[in-house]
Amino acid sequence: MAYHDLRVASHLRRNPSKYDVVHTWPGGALATARAATEVNIPCLREVPNTHTENAYAVVGRLCDELGIELKSGNSHRLNLPRLRHEEEEYAAAYRLLVPSDHVAKTFLDRGFSPDKLLRHRYGFDAKSFKPLPQREEGPFRAVFLGGIGPRKGLHIALTAWQRSTAHAEGRFSIYGRVEGGYEPVLEPFLKDPSVAMHEFTGDPAGVLQTSDVLTLPSFEEGSALVTYEAQGAGAIPLVSSAAGAMCEDGVTGFVHEAGDVEALARHISALNDNPRLLAKMRAEVIRRRDTLTWDAAAECLEACYEQAREQLARASSPRASAPPPMQRVANSSAPEPRDLVFTFWHETWSDSHRRQFMTPDRLVSTLLIHPEVKGLLLADPFRMGPTQLIRRLQGRKPEPLPPRPFPTAVVSPYRWRRQDGTGEAFLRHAYAAYDARIREAARDLGLRNPAVITTNPFYAAYGPLEWAEDITYYAFDDWSAYDGHTRWWPDYVRAYGEIRRRGQAVCAVSQHLLDILDPTGPGLVVPNGVVPEEWQPPWRVPEWFKDLPGPTILYTGAIHARLNLAAVREVAERFSGGTILFVGPVSHPEVASRLSQIPGVQVRDALPRDLIAGLTRSVDCCIMPHLRNPLTESMSPLKVYEYCAAGRPVAASDIAPVRGIHGHVVLVPEGGSFADGVARALAIGPMSEEDRQAFIRLNSWRGRHDEILRLAFRAR
């Protein structure tokens, strides 16, 4: 964040005329805010929580009362250097964006001027969080949804629940992960049969839709997103005054003072005992939900931007008129195209061109047409010279490059051996030779100070690369845990360490993978995506699919040892009248053989891309039953993005890179029933066409690649 802060500050000083407002976030705002002041642009610093001093004090007192010690690294454990840094950011910013009256009060109590604070708000995704047209009959249902720690006050909610009239026949559901040390406080409550504890849900919208009330008796909070989402789904918030909720007490929710158990118990009882009041408040929540969407939040934020600009203009020149409305930067200010070198790893340009669906293939397809890429050199990995000579004599030629207005070429460095040897000495020598060949090809193509994006960790670690301006390692798998690469695993670990030592930029497809690489230079997480054009009608399906019995359940992609065969067997037994399809190349024949022996499972060869899209669009449900291991935790599941692009409901193993992709993805926890996950996905059903198109727009490969190029071209 410090690096980001300095780079943004430098950019702002060089380009002050391009911007009307600077919006910063905690931890990376200090240098930027000071630079904005120098060039007379208002800097607004987001305050997502209460004043940090207040947060430490409230949570510290609460933990003392409960006999809890926060673990090292907890964001609410007293950290004086962090407090000093945040206070410097508060002071340096022109205005502070506060999302609730409660947050504003914690600043006013510490002597901040009201003029320093701009009141904005958060919101909810109106496409994901919708009320059910008709609520099913049943007992009173309360829910707590979020991180479970002392500051959220779950013990207050559970005490109030036991004292309310709803306790006798109602249901109180908890969704979230418990912070260490808080478990003993909750343990007595969890023995109550009316209380159900769930560690995590991949479908918060569904949970809120089927709940009467959301309880959030926080002691310290900014403006909890779940309170917006609850109202979007038609649930009534029962919250503390410290939760920062946007609700009207007694009309669209009930508000109690933090820690007031009796008041919360009365609020629960009032809604449980009076169905007409419950229905009336729910109807009012639904009527007002449009005022709480992210669209509404955007309008509020825009008004804050304009207010800050007007205030700064008046302060700078008392007779100055209000500044003109904000304008987008004209296309003429787009960055100048730059020269680029991209190096493959394990595949060649010809492989990539023929295949055109894996992560590096997609990036290269974009580089060939991207307006910011000038000269482009594509570099194959080392090829075995004698083999390539024989192929040439047989008339096998590389795939031609598409025409471009700028110089473009492919270089294929040759050597005698097929594979890399092991050990740092070998790899340093080999990739010094590889680098010399790439440098020569770049010079011959006329590239000037090119940036380099490499998917080869050995080249990133050991290639001299002194002739290139910026180096970015693009990591789309954790090679130190990859099947079939065991002999190089120690070398990959050493290479990761060398990339850190060099301070090179790293773009990774998942946060877990970026954490493994732990770069000392710039780091960026860019997950996989989809090509919008591939996921539009007309749809074509294979002939063999048309008469298969349903429900039809699909897995696409390589068939390998990371598949959880026990989960597949469980699904096949539960849905014995249906069909489970595995479609893709076979990486591990023994796994494919075992799959074929499961009744109801069919293993099919890989299909062309248009048939994959049509098949995915036509099945009832898609699955990703992966084992949980270092490799699957670090990947970005391309297949899940494509399942969602087809609008299908998905059941997937609960691994970190899958969380948050979409509400139609049901996550199956480790040890949980995968068949239950499939049943839940089938019950959810397909996305609406509006939601499907929105997902495609938000997750396009082009948007992902723009982020990668911004990192790769960071020097300008």
N, C-alpha and C positions, 0 to 999 in steps of 0.2 A: 504493500500500500504506500509505503514511503517513496518507493521508486516511481510508482504511478503518479503520486502527488507532485514530485519534482518534474516529471516529464510533461504533465498537463500544465503546470505553472510556466515552464519554458515555452510550450506551444502557445499559451495564452499571450505571453509577452511579445511573441513574434507575429501574432495574428489578431490583434485586439479589435480590428474593424469587423471581424467575421461574426462576433457574438454579441447578443443583447443581455444575456443572463448566464451566470455560472451556477450550476446546482451540484453540490458536493454532499458526500456522505461521511459518517464517522471514520476516523483513522487515516483518511487520505485527503484531508481538506486544508491543512495549515498553509503549506506553500502556495497552493492554488488560490486560497482566499487572499493572501498577501499580494500575489501577482494581480489578482482582479482589482484590488484597491489601487495598485500602481497605475493600471490602465483605465481606471474609472468605470468599471463594470460591476454591477451589484452581484455579490456572491451570496447565495442562499445555502445554508448548511442544514441538511435534514437532521431532525432530532427524533429518531424512532422510538425513544424511550424517555423516561423522566430524566431530569438532571442527574448526571452520574453520581454525584455526591448523595443525592436523595436515594437513588437505587441501592447504593452500598449501605446506607444507614438503615433503611427499612428492612432490607433482607438480612442484614447483620443482627438487628434486634429480634427479628422473627426466628432466625436460626438459634439464637441464644435461648429463646423461650421454649423451643422444641427440642433442644439438646442435639442439634445437628451441626456438623462442621462441613462446610462446602469443600469439595475436592479442589486440588490445585488445577488451575485452568478454567474453572467455572467463571463465566463472564460477570457474575454478581459477587464474586469474592473480592475483598478490598485489594486494589492495585493502585498504589499512589502514583507511579509514573504514568499509568494510563489516565488517571483522573487529571493530572496536571496537563497532559497533552490535550485531553478533551476540553478543558477549560481554556487553553490557548486557542483551540479551534472556535469555541463559542465567541471569544473576544475578537478574533480575526475576521469572522464572517460579518457581512453587512446586515443580514437578517437571519433569524433562526426559524425554520419551518416546524411548527409544533402541531401534532395531529389530534390533540384533545385539550379540553379545558384543564384536565388534571395535570397534563404535562406542563402547560403554560403556568399553572400555579406554582409548580416546583421551581421555576425560574424566577417568577415574580417574588417568591418568598426569599430568594437569594439576592435581591436588589436589582434584577434586570429591569430595564425600562420596558413598558408595554409596547413602545414603538419598535423595539428590537425583535418582537415576535410577530410572525405571520401565521395565521391559523389556516391549516389545510386539512385534508382528511385522506383516509384510505378508501378501499372499496372492495367489491367482490365481482367475480366473473359471472355475469348474468346468464351466459350460455351454459355454464356448468351447474350453477346453484339455482334451482327452480323449485317452487312449491308443487307438491302433488295436487292434481285436480280434486281428488277425494281422499281424505285420510281414512285409513282402515280403523274399524272399531277395536277397542282393546283397553288395557290398563293405562294409567297415566305414565308417560315416558319422559324421563329427564336424561340429559347427556352432559358429560364433561368431555371436551375434545381439545387436546393440546399437550404441550410438554408438562410433565408432572413433577413439580418441585415446590418447595415451601411458598415461594412468592405467588403462585397461582391459587393457593388457598383451597385445594381439594379437600383437605381435612375439615374445613369450615362447611363446604357443601355437603359432605357426608354426615356431619353432625346435624346440620339443619334437616337433611333428608330423614334421618331417624326420628326427629322431633315433629315432623310434619304428618298430616293425615294421609299423604300419598304413600307413606312407607308400608302400610299394611298390604296393599294390593298392587302398587305401582312398580316400575322398573327403573333402576338408575344404572346407566351404562357409562363406562369409562374407556376412553381411547387415548393412548399415548404411552410414552416411555418414561419410566420413573428415574429421577435423578438419584445417584448414590447417596445413601444416608437417610432418605425420606421413607424408605420401605417400612421401618418399624412404626412410624406414625400412622401409616395407612393399614397395617396388617389387621388390627381389630375390626375395622370396618368391612374388610373384604370377606369376612366370614358370614356377613349378612346375606341371606339367600336372595334378597331383592336387588343386590348389587352385583353387576357383572363387569369383570375387568378384561379388557382387550388391549394387547400391547400396541397395536397399530392398525389403521385402516387405510386401504388404498382408495376408498370411496367415501370421503367425508361428506360429499353432497347427499349420497344415499342415506347416510347415518342421520344427518340433520333433517332431511325430508321426513323421516319417520319418527322424529322426536317432537314432543310437545314444547319442551323448553330446553334452552342451553343454560347451564349454570357456570358462571365464571366469577367467583368471589375473590379476585386478585387483590393482593396487598400493594402491588407495584406493577405498573404496566404502562405502555405507551398508548396504543389504540389497537386492541387485539383484532386481527383480521377475522378470527372465527366469529366475532360478534356481528360483523357485516355479513359473513357467509350464512350464518344461522338465519338472519332475517331474510336473506335472499331465498333461502329454502323454506321459509314459512314457520320457523321455530321462534319462540318468544325468548328474548334474553333476560335472564335473572342474574344481574351483575352487580359488582361493587362499584362505588364511585371512583375507584382507582383503576377500573378496567378500561377507561377511555372509550366506552361504547357510545355509538351514535343512536340513542334511543330516548324516547320521551317517557319519563317515569309515570306509570299508571296507564299509559296509552299504548305504546309499542314495546313495553318492557317494564320491569321493576328494578329499582336501584336501591341498594342498601349501603351503609357505610362499611368500609373494609373491616372484617372481623366480627360483624354483627350477626351472630348465628340466629338469634331469635327473629330478627327482621326477615332473613332469608327463609326461615321455616314458615313464617306467616305468608310470604309470597307464594311458596310452593303450595301450601294448603289452600290458599285462596283460589288458585287456578284448578287444583284438583277437585275442590268441593263445588265449584261453580262452572259447569261446562259452558254456560252461556257467556260468561266472562272470558273463558279461554277462547271460544270461537270468535268473540268480538275483537279481542286483542290480536288474534292471529289474522283476522281479516284486515285490520288496520296495518299490521306489519306488511302484509302482502301489497296493500294499496300504496304504501310508501316505499316499497323496495327499490323502485327506480331512482330514488334520490341517493341511494347508497352504492351504486355501481361504480366501476372504475371510470366509466365515461363521465359520470358526475364528478368524481374525484379529479379527473383531468381538467375539467372546466374550473374547478376551484383552484387548482395549482396554477393554471394559466393566469387567473386573476391575481394570485400572489406574485407571479413574475411581473405582471404589468404594474402592480402597486409598488414593488421594489424599484422598478425603473423610474417611475414617476417621482418617488421620494428622493432618489439619488439625483435626478435631474434638477429638482427644486433646490436640493441642498448645494449642488455644484454651482447653480446660477439662479438666484432668486427670481429673475425676470424671464427665465427660459420657459418656453411652453413645454407641454408634455411631449415626450419622445414619440416618434411615429410608431405605428403598430409593428410588432415584430415580424420580420420577413425570414423566410427560409433562405439559406445560402444558395446563391445562383449556381447553375451547373458550371458556369465558367470558372468557379473556384475549385472544381474537382482536382484532385492531385494529379500531377504529371505522371504518365506511365513510367514504369521502372523495368529494368532488366531483371530476369529471375532464372535461377537454376533449380530444377526439381529432380531429386534422385530417388529412384525406386528401391525397394528392399524385398528380395525373394521373387519379384515378378519383373517383367520387362515392359517396355512400351507396347510391344505387340500383344503380350498377355493381357495387359490392361485394356487395350483397345478392343480386343475380341470379347472380353468379359463384361466390362462397363457397368458393374454394379457394386463392387467393393469400395471401401473407404478411399484408398488412393486413386482408384479409377475415377471416382466422382470428382475429386479435386483436380485432377489433370484435365478432365473434360471442361471444367470451369476455367482453368488457367488458359486454355487454348482460345477462349472467346472473351476473356475478361478485359474491359477497357483500360484497367490500370496495369496490365502486364504488357510490356513492350517486347524486347527480345526474350525468347524462351528457349532454354536448353533443357531437354529431358535426358536424364542419365540412367541407363540400365545399371543393375549391379554387375559385379564381375561375371563374365561368361567364360566358359571353358573353350579356349582357342581352337583346338582340333575339332571339337564337336561342331562349332560354328562354321568352320571351313567346309566340313562335310555337308552341312545343311545348305550352304551356298552353292556347292557343286551340284546338289540335288535340285536346285532351283527354288529353294524355300527362302523367300525374301521377307524382310521385316515389313510390318504394316506401314503404309505411307502416312505421312502427316497431312492433316487438312490444311488448305490454304489459309494464310494469315497475312495481314498487311505488314507485319514486322518479322525480323529474322527468327527462324525457328529450326531446330535440329534435334536429332537423337544421337547420343554417343553411347557406344557399347564397349567398355574396356575389357580386354581379353587377358587371360592368364592360363597357365598350364593345368592347374588343379581345379576341380569342380567346386569344392567347398572351402570355407575359411578354416584355417587351423585354429588351435586354441592357445591361450596365453597372451599377455599384453605385448610381449616383444614381437610376436608374429603379427598381431593386429596392427600395431603401430607401423611396422614396415609395409604391410599390405596396403593400408589405407593412405599412407604417404604416396605410394605409387598410384593408387586410384585417384587421389586428389590431383596429382600432376597431370593425369590424363584429362580430368574434368576441366582443370584450369586451362589447358591447351585448347580444348574444344570451345570453351567460353571465349577465349581470345580470338580464335578463328572465326567465331560467329559475330564478333564485334561487340560483345557485351561489355558495358562499362560499370564498374562497381556494383555488380549484381548482388541481390539478396539470394540466399540459399535456403530452401526448404528441403530437409532430408528426412526420409522415413527410416533411415539406416542408423541405428544407435552407435555402431562401430565407427561409421564415418563421422558422425557428430562428435564422437569422443576423441578420435585419433587422426582425423584428416587435418592437415595444417590449416587449410582454408584462409591463408593470409591474404589472398587476392579478392576475397568476398567482403562485402560491407556489413551484412547482417546474417546471422545463422539462426535458423529455427529448427529444432527437432520436433517432428510431428509424430506423436506416439499414438498408435491406434490399437496396440496390444501390449501386454506386459510380457516381453520376450523372456524374462527371467523365470517365468512360470509356464511357458508355452510347451504344449505337447510336442515331442519329437526333437526338442532343442536342448535336451538335458545336458549334453556334453558342453554346451556354451553357457549354461546358467551362471556359473561364477564369472565368466567374462562379461555377460550382460550387466551383472551387478557392479563390476568394476567400471564398465563403460558409463553407467548411470552416475557413478561417483565422479568420473572425469568430466561429464557434462556439467555437473554442479560446480566443479572446480573452475571450469572455463567461464561460468556465468552465462551460458547460452540460454536463449529463450526456448521455452518448451510449450507446445500446444498438445494437450492430451484430450482423449475422447471422454474421460470421466474424471471426477474429482479424486476417486481412489487411486487412479493411475497417476495423476499429477502429484498426489501425496507420496507415492512410491518414489517418483523421480525427484521430488523435493527440490526444484530448481532454485538456484541463487539468483538467476536472471529473471526476466519477465516470465510469468506463467499464465496460461489461459486454458479453460475447459471449453471445448467445442464438441458437443456430442454429434452422433451421426444424424442424418436427415433423409429427406425424400425428394424425388424429382416430381414436381406437381403434374407435369404432363403425363407421366406414367400412370397416374391414379385417377384418370378421367375416362368416362365412357367413350366409345362402346367397349363392352367387356367380352372377352373370349375365354372359353373354358375348354379343357381337354374333353374329348368325346367320352373317355372312360369315367369321367366324373358324373355324368348326367343321371345315371341310374343308381348311384350309391345310396344306401339307406342312411337316414339321419338319426340323431344329429351328426353333422359332419364337423370334424374337429381337425384342424390343420397345424402342422409344424413345417416351416420352410427353412432351408439353409443346410449347412454341412451336417452330416450325421457322424457324430464323434463321441468320444468318451465322456464329454461333459454332460451328456443327457442322463437324466434320472430315470432309469428303467423301472424302478419300483413305482414311481409316480405314474408313469405311462400305464403300467399294469393295473394300477388302482383305477385310473380313468376308464380303461377298457372294460373292467369288470362292472363299474357303475353304469356305464352307457353301452351295455352289451349289444343292444339292437342297432347301434350307430356305427360310424366309420371314423377311424383315426388315421390321418394321412401324414406321412413323413416324405417330403418332396425336396430333393437336393442331392448334391454330390456326396459320395460315401468316403469319408476320411478314415473311418475305422470299420472294416468289413465285419468284424466280430460283433460290433454294436448293431449294425444293420441286420445281421443274421438273428440276433436275439430279439430285435424288434419284430421281425417277420414271424416269429414263433408265437407272438401274443395274439390270441383271437381278436378279430376286429381291427387289427393294425395292418395297414398297407404301406410298403416302402416303394416309392416311385422315383424314377430318374429326374434329374434337374430339368426344368422347363425353360423355354424362352421367356423373356421379361414380360411380354404382353400376356402370355398365358398365366404366369405367376400372379400378375395383378388381377386378372379375371377370376382365377381360382380363389385367391384370397378374398375377393369381394363376394364370392358366392357361398362360402362355407358359413356354418352357424357360429363357430367360435374358433379362435386361434390360441395356441399354447406355446409357452417357452418353459418346459420342465427341466431346468438346468440344476446341476449340483452346485452347491456353494463352495467355491474354492478361490485361491488367489487370482486365477485367470478370469473366472466369470465375474468376480467382484470388480475387476479393472476394465472390463470391456464396455462398449456402448452398444446395446442390442439393436442392431440395424433392423432385424426382423420385427421387433415390437413397433418401431416407427412405421414400418410398412403395413403391419396389421392395422394400426390406427388410421393410416392414410386410406385404407380400404373401408374404414368405418366399422370394423368388426370388434366385438367384445373380446377381451383377452384374459387368460389366466396365466400368470407368470410367477416363477420363483421370486421370492422377496429378496432381491439383491439390490445394493445401493443404486447402481446406474438406472434401474427400472423405475425407481420411486419418483412420482411426480410427473411422469410422461403424460398421462391423461387419466381422467376419472373412469374411463371404461376399461382400464387395466386393473384386474383384481390380483392382488399380491398374496401369494401363499407363503406363510412364514415357514422357516426351517422346522421340520417335524410336523407341520400341519397337513391337512388332507388336501391333496391336489384335486381330487374328485369334487370336493366341496367347492373349491375355487372355480372349477369349470361350471358347476351347477349355478354358482352365483353369477358368473359371466353370461351364461345362457339366459338367466333371468333378467339381467340388465338389458340385453339385446343390443342391436346395432345403434350407432350414432345417428342423429338426424343429419340430413345432407348439409345443413348449415354448419353444424359442429364439425363435420368431416372436412369441409372446405376450409374452415378456420384453422383446423389443425394443420392441414397441408401448407397453408400460407405461413403459419408461424414456424414451421419446421422444414423449410425448403433448404436444399443443399446450397443454393446460391447465397442465402443469408448467412449460413455457416461459413462459407468460403470467404465472404467479405470480412468476417471477423478474423479469420486466419491471415488474410493479406494485410489487414491493419497491424497485426502483430509482426508479420514478416517484414513489412516496409516501415518499421517503427523509427528508423533513423531520420525520416523526412516528414 
